[in-house]
Each structure stands twice: as C-alpha cells, then as structure tokens.
Amino acid sequence: MLEGKAVIKESDMPVKMQKQAMASASQALDIYDVSDCVSIAAHIKKEFDGLFGCGWQCVVGSNFGCFFTHSQGTFIYFAMETLNFLVFKAPSSSPS
C-alpha cells in the first residue's frame, strides 16, 4: 500500500472522504499497472459510487486538463506516484 505518499493539491472534501479517495487510489495501484489509468479510475469510481451514492467521476493520468462543475464538498485533486487523481461528484440536475 502507498498510504501516506499522496500529495493533496486541492480539495473541498471532508477529511474522511479524502482519506478514502487516497486509500482507493492506493488499492487500485496495488491491483492494476500504473499505465492502466482507465481501470484505476473505474476502480475508484465504483468504490465511491458504492460508499457515497451514484454520480462520482474520476480522472487519472499524468498529464490532463479539465474544467467541470461539482457538488460542494465532493472534490479532491491529488498526486500519487507518477499519477494525478481527480475525483468529484457531478451536481444532480433537475428538469427545468
């Protein structure tokens, strides 16, 4: 496990959720090759959907840009090993 080796770059998540995000990323890196970013992201998304309800998104990679809207208190961006992790929950939309 790589716990404690993550560097949080930005977050508005509660600390408990931050720790879960980093633990999920660490677990995914133990299971999947570091080059398999799709499987790593899917692992984290599935875990967060199960723990905190549906609607989570996860982006994993070494070089990406992103612009998005998220629900308050559900965003974390951190680095672990050579990868960056962006985890957030999309805001629920209601019909107009």
C-alpha positions, 0 to 999 in steps of 0.5 A: 500500500502507498498510504501516506505518499499522496500529495493533496493539491486541492480539495473541498472534501471532508477529511474522511472522504479524502482519506478514502479517495487516497486509500482507493487510489492506493488499492487500485495501484496495488491491483492494476499497472500504473499505465492502466489509468482507465481501470484505476479510475473505474476502480475508484469510481465504483468504490465511491459510487458504492460508499457515497451514492451514484454520480462520482467521476474520476480522472487519472493520468499524468498529464490532463486538463479539465474544467467541470462543475461539482457538488460542494464538498465532493472534490479532491485533486491529488498526486500519487506516484507518477499519477494525478487523481481527480475525483468529484461528484457531478451536481444532480440536475433537475428538469427545468 
